[in-house]
Amino acid sequence: MSYNGKILKVNLSSAEVEIEKKEEDFYRRYFGGHGIGLYYLLNESGEETDPLGPDNPLVFAPGLLTGQRIPAVPRYIVMAKSPLTNALGKSEAGGWWGPELKKAGFDAIVITGASPKPVYLWIKDGQVEIRDATHLWGRETGETQDGIREELDDKRIQVAQIGPAGENQVLYANIVNNLAHFNGRNGLGAVMGAKNLKAIAVRGTAAPEAENAEQLKEIFSWAVDNISEHPLGSMLHKHGTPGGIKTVNAQGGLPTNNFALGVCDDAEELASEQYSLKPKGCYACPVVCKRVVEINEGEIKVDRRYGGPEYETLAAIGSNCGISDLKIVAKANELCNRYTLDTISLGMTISFAMRCFEEGIIGTEDTDGLELKFGNKEVILPLVEKIARREGFGDLLSRGSRRAAEVFGPESEKFLVEVKGQEAPMHDPRIKSGLGLQYALSVNGADHWYAQHDPFFATADGFGVIEMSALGITEPVEPLDTGASKVRMIFYTSLLNSAYDVLGVCMFGYVARSLIPLDKLAAAVKAATGWNTSWWEMIKAGERALAMAREYNRRQGLAAADDRLPRLFYSFLEKGPFGGKITLEKEQFEAAVALYYGMAGWTAEGGVTESKLEELGLAWLNQ
């Protein structure tokens, strides 16, 4: 039936452990992932919750299907109030940890309180223990994973953990499993650090039961047989996400020099595969797209255990800082993985400081003597170290770009590229307007997978138009359009992506980004759960989670004014096919946001209407 009916609740302050049992109706309403996560956050935290305080619940929740042998469904979500944004913190990861938690007998973990000393959780086949982690505190991720597996005498234990950046409560610290699969963005690693929770080690031996295991095998075999024939899926397998560097650069939207330029002259070097090894994948995934890099040249050594830089990292620490040296970027990525630093926020915060340095807003007297000029690769690795340890200038940068701007002064604000306090990922809405809607509307700050991307829907034979006709998207829409057709596409696919999240689906395995179509996924849900379900129920589960997220942010004081873009995106790019052209008009964009509100059933203030909450079965939020 794909769920265990058990939620693990751990109070670290009192060292109490409780197992809460749930019936089928709970799962049919909230499914898994952020559906379950939001249910607990809304019920167990208040308006004045301190993100780094003991009263901030931290929820780990695999998707409804996670743990089943369904292709590209390995994902789990971590949620809490974000210390970076003071709004909802929400982050998904793939890898192997989420399936292992399901096999160990639990559908989610809700962690409250804070331990007086470092601890880690040890979960095995329904048994739970809070163990001392004093000897692990301060260690990097590789050492910690090795230490836990040796201590518990099991190399198959899956470890979700924080490194020194999380312990030091860097506001964009991550959580990692298998050393290379990250719950990135939003600083949820800092929440773990504040709770003195070093890691959660999991081992399970009982896979969730499926109603029709034979059909799941057939779907998996179909995916394996067809992945090499699909243009997008096979591209991901062959080149991983770094293959996007050259594509986005050719389109004129590769973030360069803090989003001032859309083209990087040395993009070919960043996209080079000369250090790439055979890629790795996640649990039960035929796409196998995770990059692995190894370097042994001169002073630069990069350990393959920590994977390799993905597209976002290559752009954030590379082109957006004016850096084209792949070895430096790969080493910075390895350090971030050792320390659990978010590479997007790190790169963006550094690039923001570089722009302020070049504009004369800050100088070497502010930066510990570092010459923060675009292209100066000598400053990157020292800054990673300073930020992870919160030393000197690194302490300021560890708080993110928006807080750094408060110190740099008002003149710096025009160079900020953030939404709700979270730095933008490496996609420019000046070449695809729907991406701007994603940034503005996402409850957890700038997020490039709130909905699907514009290029998939640009032509009648585009993957999105072909695959999403069942959801009512039947006509192409131009990438720079901000009219009703674009808003409808973003609205419908934001519901789809939210449904993917409650199910545990990876975007890189399913339409429109990859191979597996909607009918195969619907069949997998039926086969796993035995439910007589359809896409109507799944889309409603996604919409319910989005409504709960809006209500969570409303309670934290966010409103319609927070659904905006940074002013930089209303200016022109200085280089590339769109150089010198204003492609995003503020008035038109704000009208598009208002239209989305109407389609979603949201109020002008940014909350959810009472009638929409009633329709979604969420009237309890008004009680």
C-alpha positions in Angstrom: 0.0 0.0 0.0 3.1 2.2 -0.2 2.9 3.7 3.4 3.6 2.3 6.8 1.0 4.2 8.8 3.6 5.4 11.3 5.1 8.9 12.0 8.1 9.0 14.2 8.1 12.0 16.6 11.3 12.8 18.5 11.7 15.5 21.2 15.4 16.2 21.5 15.0 18.4 24.6 13.4 15.6 26.7 14.9 12.7 24.7 11.4 11.3 24.3 10.4 9.2 21.3 6.8 8.6 20.2 5.3 6.7 17.2 2.1 8.2 15.9 -0.2 6.0 13.9 -2.1 7.2 10.9 -4.9 5.7 8.8 -5.5 5.6 5.1 -7.6 8.8 5.0 -4.6 10.8 6.2 -2.5 9.6 3.3 -5.2 10.1 0.7 -5.5 13.7 1.9 -1.8 14.6 2.3 0.0 11.8 0.4 3.6 12.3 1.6 6.5 14.8 1.2 5.5 18.4 1.7 1.8 17.4 2.2 2.7 15.6 5.4 5.4 18.1 6.3 3.1 21.1 6.2 0.4 19.3 8.2 2.9 19.0 11.1 4.4 22.4 10.7 1.0 24.1 10.7 -0.1 22.1 13.7 3.1 22.2 15.8 4.6 25.7 15.3 3.3 29.2 15.8 3.7 32.7 14.3 6.6 33.7 16.5 8.7 30.6 15.9 12.4 31.3 16.0 14.0 29.4 13.0 17.0 28.5 15.2 15.0 27.9 18.4 13.9 24.6 19.9 10.3 25.3 19.0 10.9 25.1 15.3 9.8 21.6 14.2 12.0 19.9 11.6 10.2 17.4 9.4 11.8 14.7 7.2 9.1 13.1 4.9 9.6 10.8 1.9 7.0 10.9 -0.9 4.0 8.6 -0.9 5.7 6.3 -3.5 9.3 6.6 -2.2 10.7 3.2 -1.4 8.8 1.4 -4.1 10.8 0.1 -7.1 9.3 2.8 -9.3 11.7 4.5 -11.8 13.0 7.9 -10.6 10.9 8.2 -7.4 13.6 8.4 -4.7 12.8 11.8 -3.1 12.1 13.0 0.4 11.5 16.5 1.7 12.9 18.4 4.7 10.8 21.2 6.1 11.0 23.8 8.9 10.9 27.6 9.3 13.9 28.8 7.3 16.5 30.9 9.0 17.5 32.4 5.7 14.0 33.7 4.7 12.0 33.6 8.0 9.4 31.9 5.8 8.7 28.3 4.9 11.8 26.2 4.5 11.3 23.4 2.0 13.9 21.2 0.3 13.9 17.9 -1.6 16.7 15.4 -2.1 17.1 12.2 -4.0 19.7 9.6 -3.3 19.0 6.6 -1.0 18.1 8.0 2.4 14.3 8.5 1.8 13.7 5.0 0.5 15.7 3.6 3.5 13.4 5.5 6.0 10.4 3.9 4.4 12.0 0.5 4.6 12.8 1.1 8.3 9.1 1.5 8.9 8.3 5.2 9.0 6.6 7.7 6.7 8.1 10.8 8.3 10.1 12.1 11.2 9.0 15.1 13.2 11.8 16.5 15.3 11.2 19.1 18.0 13.3 20.6 20.8 17.0 20.8 21.0 19.5 18.5 22.6 21.9 19.9 25.2 24.7 18.1 23.5 25.5 16.8 20.0 23.5 13.7 19.1 22.4 11.6 16.2 19.4 9.4 15.6 19.8 5.7 14.8 16.7 4.2 13.2 16.6 0.5 12.3 13.5 -1.5 11.4 11.1 0.4 13.6 13.6 0.8 16.5 14.8 4.3 17.5 17.8 5.4 19.6 19.2 8.9 20.4 23.0 8.4 20.4 25.8 10.7 21.5 27.5 12.5 18.7 30.1 14.6 20.6 32.9 12.6 18.9 31.4 13.5 15.5 30.9 17.2 16.0 33.2 19.3 13.9 33.9 16.5 11.5 33.4 16.8 7.7 30.7 14.7 6.0 32.9 11.9 4.8 34.4 11.3 8.2 31.0 11.4 9.8 29.4 8.9 7.5 32.4 6.6 7.8 32.4 7.0 11.6 28.7 6.1 12.0 28.9 3.1 9.7 31.9 1.8 11.6 30.4 2.5 15.0 27.2 0.6 14.1 29.0 -2.0 12.1 26.9 -1.7 8.9 28.2 -0.3 5.6 24.7 -0.1 4.2 23.4 2.4 6.7 22.2 5.6 5.0 23.2 8.8 6.7 21.6 12.3 6.3 23.8 14.8 8.1 25.3 18.2 8.4 28.9 19.3 8.2 30.7 22.2 10.0 28.6 24.8 8.1 25.4 23.4 9.6 27.0 23.1 13.0 28.1 26.8 12.8 24.6 27.7 11.6 25.5 29.3 8.3 22.1 30.5 7.1 22.3 28.5 3.9 23.7 25.3 5.3 22.5 22.1 3.7 21.7 18.5 4.7 23.4 15.7 2.7 23.0 12.0 2.2 25.6 9.7 0.6 27.9 12.8 0.5 26.5 14.1 -2.8 22.6 14.2 -2.5 21.5 17.5 -1.0 18.5 19.0 0.7 19.7 22.4 -0.5 18.5 26.0 -0.2 16.7 27.6 2.8 19.3 26.7 5.4 17.7 23.7 6.9 21.2 22.4 7.8 21.4 25.3 10.2 18.2 24.2 11.9 19.8 20.8 12.5 22.8 22.5 13.9 20.8 24.6 16.2 19.1 21.4 17.5 22.6 19.8 18.1 21.5 17.1 15.7 24.5 15.9 13.7 22.9 13.1 11.7 20.0 10.7 11.2 21.3 7.2 10.4 18.8 4.8 8.9 18.7 1.1 8.0 15.6 -0.8 6.9 15.1 -4.3 5.6 11.4 -4.4 4.7 10.4 -2.6 1.5 6.9 -1.1 1.5 4.3 -3.5 0.1 2.8 -2.9 -3.3 -0.7 -3.8 -4.3 0.5 -4.9 -7.7 4.3 -5.4 -7.7 4.2 -7.1 -11.1 2.9 -4.0 -12.8 5.6 -1.9 -11.1 8.2 -4.2 -12.5 6.7 -3.7 -16.0 6.8 0.1 -15.7 10.4 0.0 -14.5 11.4 -2.3 -17.4 9.7 0.0 -19.8 11.7 3.0 -18.5 15.0 1.1 -18.7 14.3 0.0 -22.2 13.3 3.5 -23.5 15.5 6.0 -21.7 18.3 5.9 -24.3 15.7 6.8 -27.0 14.4 9.9 -25.3 16.2 13.1 -26.2 16.0 14.8 -22.8 16.4 11.7 -20.7 19.4 10.3 -22.7 21.0 13.8 -22.6 20.8 13.8 -18.8 22.3 10.3 -18.7 25.2 11.1 -21.0 26.1 14.6 -19.7 24.1 15.2 -16.5 23.0 18.7 -15.7 26.3 20.3 -16.7 25.2 19.7 -20.3 22.9 22.7 -19.8 25.9 25.2 -19.6 26.4 25.4 -23.3 22.7 25.3 -24.1 21.8 28.2 -21.7 24.9 30.1 -22.8 23.8 29.9 -26.4 20.3 31.1 -25.5 21.8 34.2 -23.9 20.7 33.4 -20.3 23.8 32.0 -18.5 24.1 34.1 -15.4 27.5 35.8 -15.6 29.0 38.5 -13.3 26.1 38.6 -10.9 23.5 38.3 -13.7 24.8 41.4 -15.5 25.7 39.3 -18.6 23.8 36.5 -20.3 26.9 35.0 -22.0 30.1 33.6 -20.6 33.0 33.6 -23.2 34.6 30.6 -21.5 31.4 28.5 -21.0 33.0 25.6 -23.0 35.7 25.2 -20.3 33.1 25.1 -17.5 31.1 22.4 -19.4 34.2 20.3 -20.1 33.9 16.6 -19.2 37.7 16.0 -19.0 37.5 15.1 -15.2 34.2 13.3 -15.3 33.9 9.6 -14.4 31.1 7.2 -14.8 27.9 8.9 -13.5 26.0 7.6 -10.5 22.3 7.6 -9.8 19.6 7.5 -7.1 17.6 4.6 -5.8 15.7 2.8 -8.6 16.5 5.3 -11.2 17.3 4.4 -14.8 18.3 7.9 -15.8 21.6 7.9 -13.7 22.5 11.5 -14.1 24.6 12.4 -11.0 28.0 13.7 -12.1 31.2 12.3 -10.5 34.5 14.2 -10.8 38.0 13.3 -9.8 41.0 15.6 -10.1 44.6 14.9 -9.2 46.5 17.8 -10.8 49.1 19.8 -8.9 47.7 21.4 -5.8 44.1 20.7 -6.7 42.7 17.4 -5.6 39.0 16.5 -5.9 37.7 13.3 -4.3 35.2 11.4 -6.3 33.2 10.5 -3.1 31.7 13.9 -3.2 30.3 13.7 -6.7 30.9 16.7 -8.9 29.6 20.2 -9.7 26.1 20.2 -11.3 24.8 22.9 -13.6 23.7 25.2 -10.7 27.2 25.1 -9.1 29.1 25.5 -12.3 27.1 28.7 -13.0 26.8 30.0 -9.4 30.5 29.6 -8.4 31.7 29.7 -12.0 30.3 32.1 -14.6 28.3 34.2 -12.2 31.6 35.0 -10.3 33.4 35.4 -13.6 35.3 32.1 -13.0 36.0 29.7 -15.8 38.6 27.4 -14.2 36.8 24.1 -13.8 39.3 22.8 -11.3 38.6 25.7 -8.9 34.9 25.3 -9.3 35.1 21.5 -8.8 37.2 22.0 -5.7 34.9 24.6 -4.3 32.0 22.2 -4.9 33.8 19.4 -3.0 34.5 21.7 -0.1 30.8 22.7 0.0 29.8 19.0 0.1 32.3 18.4 2.9 31.0 21.3 4.9 27.3 21.2 3.7 27.1 24.6 2.1 24.5 25.5 -0.5 26.4 26.2 -3.7 23.8 28.5 -5.2 23.5 30.9 -2.2 27.2 30.7 -1.6 28.0 31.6 -5.3 25.4 34.3 -5.4 26.4 35.9 -2.2 30.0 36.0 -3.4 29.1 37.4 -6.8 27.0 40.1 -5.1 30.0 41.0 -2.9 32.1 41.1 -6.0 29.8 43.5 -7.8 29.7 45.7 -4.7 33.5 45.6 -4.6 33.9 46.6 -8.2 31.4 49.4 -7.7 33.4 50.8 -4.8 30.7 50.1 -2.2 33.1 47.9 -0.2 36.9 47.6 -0.3 39.7 45.4 0.9 39.3 46.9 4.4 35.9 45.1 4.5 36.9 41.9 2.8 39.9 40.8 4.9 42.2 42.1 2.2 40.7 39.9 -0.6 40.4 41.5 -4.0 36.8 40.6 -4.8 36.9 41.2 -8.6 35.0 39.1 -11.1 37.3 36.5 -12.5 39.7 36.4 -9.5 39.7 32.7 -8.9 42.2 33.0 -6.0 39.5 34.3 -3.6 37.0 31.5 -4.1 38.5 28.7 -2.0 39.5 31.0 0.9 36.0 32.4 1.0 34.4 28.9 1.1 36.6 28.2 4.2 35.8 31.5 5.8 32.1 31.2 5.3 31.8 27.6 6.5 33.7 28.6 9.7 32.0 32.1 9.9 35.4 33.8 10.2 36.0 37.5 9.5 34.3 38.6 6.3 33.0 35.1 5.9 30.8 35.6 8.9 28.9 38.4 7.1 28.6 36.4 3.9 27.4 33.3 5.9 24.1 35.2 6.5 23.3 35.6 2.8 23.2 38.5 0.3 20.2 40.3 1.7 21.7 40.6 5.2 25.0 41.5 3.7 23.3 44.4 1.8 22.0 45.7 5.1 25.6 46.2 6.1 26.9 47.3 2.8 24.3 50.1 2.6 21.4 51.1 0.3 23.6 51.6 -2.8 24.2 47.8 -2.8 20.5 46.8 -3.0 20.1 47.4 -6.7 22.6 44.5 -7.2 20.7 42.0 -5.1 19.2 38.9 -6.9 17.0 37.3 -4.3 13.3 36.7 -3.5 12.1 36.5 0.1 15.7 36.5 1.1 16.8 33.4 -0.9 19.3 34.0 -3.7 18.1 33.2 -7.3 19.1 29.9 -9.0 21.0 30.0 -12.2 18.1 30.7 -14.6 17.3 34.2 -15.9 13.6 35.3 -16.2 14.7 37.9 -18.8 14.8 35.0 -21.4 11.8 33.0 -20.0 9.1 34.9 -18.2 7.4 31.9 -16.6 10.6 31.4 -14.6 10.1 34.8 -13.1 6.6 33.8 -12.0 8.1 30.7 -10.3 10.6 32.9 -8.4 8.0 35.4 -7.3 5.3 32.9 -6.3 7.3 30.2 -4.6 6.7 30.2 -0.9 10.3 29.3 -0.1 12.0 32.0 -2.0 13.4 32.0 -5.6 12.8 28.4 -6.8 13.3 27.1 -10.3 11.2 24.0 -9.9 8.0 25.6 -8.6 6.5 24.8 -12.0 7.8 23.6 -15.4 10.1 25.7 -17.6 9.0 27.8 -20.6 11.1 26.2 -23.4 9.2 22.9 -23.1 6.0 24.8 -24.1 7.4 27.1 -26.8 6.3 25.1 -29.9 3.4 22.9 -30.8 5.8 19.9 -30.9 7.5 20.8 -27.6 7.7 18.1 -24.9 5.4 20.1 -22.6 2.6 20.7 -25.1 2.6 17.1 -26.2 2.8 15.6 -22.7 0.6 18.0 -20.8 -2.4 17.9 -23.0 -4.1 15.6 -20.5 -3.9 18.5 -18.0 -5.4 21.0 -20.4 -2.2 22.6 -21.9 -2.7 22.2 -25.6 -1.2 25.3 -27.2 2.3 26.7 -27.3 3.2 29.9 -25.6 6.2 32.1 -26.3 9.0 32.1 -23.7 8.7 35.9 -23.1 4.9 36.0 -23.0 3.4 37.2 -19.7 -0.3 36.9 -20.8 -3.0 34.6 -19.6 -1.7 31.5 -21.6 1.6 31.7 -19.8 0.0 32.2 -16.4 -2.3 29.2 -17.0 0.7 27.1 -18.0 2.6 28.1 -14.8 -0.5 27.5 -12.7 -1.3 24.1 -14.0 2.3 22.9 -13.9 2.8 24.3 -10.4 0.0 22.0 -9.3 1.7 19.1 -11.2 5.1 19.8 -9.6 3.6 20.0 -6.2 1.9 16.6 -6.9 5.3 15.3 -8.0 6.7 16.4 -4.6 4.0 14.7 -2.5 4.6 11.5 -4.5 8.4 11.6 -4.2 8.9 12.0 -8.0 12.2 13.4 -9.5 11.7 16.0 -12.2 14.6 14.4 -14.2 12.7 11.2 -14.7 9.3 12.5 -15.7 7.6 14.8 -18.2 8.1 17.5 -19.3 11.8 17.3 -18.3 12.4 13.7 -19.1 11.0 10.3 -20.3 8.2 8.9 -18.2 4.6 10.1 -19.1 1.7 10.9 -16.8 -0.2 7.8 -17.6 2.7 5.6 -16.5 2.9 7.5 -13.2 -0.8 7.2 -12.6 -0.6 3.5 -13.2 2.3 3.3 -10.8 0.3 5.1 -8.1 -2.6 2.6 -8.5 -0.3 -0.4 -8.5 1.6 0.7 -5.4 -1.4 1.8 -3.3 -4.3 -0.2 -4.6 -6.3 3.1 -4.7 -8.9 3.7 -7.4 -7.3 7.1 -8.1 -6.7 9.5 -11.0 -4.8 12.6 -11.9 -7.7 14.6 -10.5 -6.9 13.3 -7.0 -3.2 13.8 -7.4 -3.4 17.3 -8.7 -5.7 18.2 -5.8 -3.2 16.7 -3.4 -0.6 19.0 -5.0 -2.9 22.0 -4.8 -3.7 21.3 -1.2 0.0 21.3 -0.3 0.4 24.7 -2.1 -2.5 26.2 -0.2 -1.1 24.9 3.1 2.2 26.5 2.3 0.6 29.8 1.5 -1.2 29.7 4.9 2.0 28.8 6.7 3.7 31.9 5.2 0.7 34.1 5.9 1.0 33.1 9.6 4.7 34.1 9.5 3.8 37.6 8.3 4.4 37.3 4.6 2.0 39.0 2.2 1.5 39.8 -1.5 4.3 42.3 -1.4 6.7 39.5 -0.9 5.8 37.9 -4.2 8.0 40.1 -6.3 11.2 40.1 -8.3 14.4 41.9 -7.6 14.7 45.2 -9.6 17.7 43.8 -11.5 15.4 41.6 -13.6 13.6 44.6 -14.9 16.9 45.9 -16.4 18.6 44.7 -19.6 21.4 42.2 -20.0 24.6 43.8 -21.1 25.7 41.0 -23.4 24.2 38.2 -25.6 21.2 37.8 -27.9 19.1 39.9 -25.5 21.8 42.4 -24.7 20.5 46.0 -24.4 16.8 44.9 -24.5 14.2 45.2 -21.8 12.4 41.9 -22.0 10.5 41.9 -18.6 8.2 44.9 -17.9 7.4 45.4 -14.2 3.7 46.4 -14.7 2.9 43.5 -17.0 4.7 41.0 -14.7 2.8 42.2 -11.6 -0.5 41.8 -13.6 0.5 38.3 -14.4 1.1 37.6 -10.7 -2.3 39.0 -9.9 -3.9 36.8 -12.5 -2.2 33.7 -11.0 -3.7 34.7 -7.7 -7.1 34.7 -9.2 -6.6 31.3 -10.9 -5.3 29.8 -7.6 -8.1 31.1 -5.4 -5.8 33.4 -3.4 -6.7 36.8 -1.9 -5.3 40.1 -3.0 -3.3 40.1 0.2 -1.6 36.8 -0.7 -3.5 34.3 1.4 -6.0 31.6 0.4 -9.7 32.4 0.2 -12.0 30.7 2.6 -13.9 29.1 -0.1 -10.7 27.5 -1.6 -9.7 26.2 1.8 -13.2 24.6 2.1 -13.0 23.1 -1.3 -9.6 21.5 -0.5 -10.7 20.1 2.8 -8.6 22.6 4.8 -11.2 24.4 6.8 -9.3 23.4 9.9 -6.8 26.1 9.1 -9.4 28.7 9.9 -10.3 27.2 13.3 
